[in-house]
Amino acid sequence: PLVKRVALLGSLVGVVSGCCLGLVNLLLIDTERSSTLKSGAPAGSFDEFGFEVHADNTARPDATTLTVRGPDIDGVLASMTAALASAGCRVVEMHARSSSLDERRVEDTFVVQSLG
């Protein structure tokens, strides 16, 4: 019985500490910035929040090249790769760089192939 109680207590402590450790990142979120991004771009602020996507099937015969230009916001690259993966695409190549015209904007190029 003592071993079972110690095992149960260890499991309980592990779950509680794991949950607390997982929730620490919520303390670091900039809620004002995230609410602005979630609510969408205010009227007339396309330059600040707008993205431009260009698809090209002629650059490579076996893949599609997607070029995404937009503001340099944390998480855009991760969101794009997750969206491509959920759409059934495999990223073959990826290039990310700051825009030569404006440092606050980025240009990400993805070379993707369909998994299906």
BELCOR-V626165 format. One record per backbone hydrogen bond with DSSP energy under -1.0 kcal/mol. CO is the residue of the C=O (numbers start at 1). NH is the residue of the N-H. Records with the same first field share a line. If there is no record, write none. Layout:
CO: NH ; NH
//
This chain:
1: 5
2: 6
3: 7
4: 8
5: 9
6: 10
7: 11
8: 12
9: 13
10: 14
11: 15
12: 16
13: 17
14: 18
15: 19
16: 20
17: 21
18: 22
19: 23
23: 26
24: 27
25: 28
29: 31
30: 34
31: 35
32: 36
33: 37
34: 38
35: 39
42: 45
45: 49
46: 50
52: 69
54: 67
56: 65
64: 112
65: 56
66: 110
67: 54
68: 108
69: 52
70: 106
71: 73
73: 76
75: 79
76: 80
77: 81
78: 82
79: 83
80: 84
81: 85
82: 86
83: 87
84: 89
85: 88
88: 115
90: 113
93: 111
95: 109
97: 107
102: 105
104: 72
105: 99
106: 70
107: 97
108: 68
109: 95
110: 66
111: 92 ; 93
112: 64
113: 90
//
